Amino acid sequence: MIRAFLKHCEEAEEDDELRDVQRTLYDYMLALGGPLRAGDHGKYLKQAKKKLKKLRNANELFLEIQPEISSHTNFQMAAVSLNASVKQIAKLIESHAAGHPLS
């Protein structure tokens, strides 16, 4: 939902960094889509881990630029939601890498 919001907001037409965030979110979802549809959990986790650094970087960039782009509640909530999502994704991936079951 965050990606769709960023893709269709007027501000994205004017801000290259915001478009980069949206594209990174799309790239992350695209990379995971095939393994998800195929039910290939191993490949899904491998791709999720491989792309995690880019996802984190996009999150950090969005948190940095969001106040400059807009103080509107929708942008503030997108920043909070993306940050929480990326933290949870990282936690799950790192937990799995440490040998703990995903939960």
Secondary structure, DSSP 8 states (H G I E B T S, - for coil): -HHHHHHHSGGGGT-HHHHHHHHHHHHHHHHHHHHHHHT-HHHHHHHHHHTHHHHHHHHHHHHHHHHHH--SHHHHHHHHHHHHHHHHHHHHHHHHHTT----
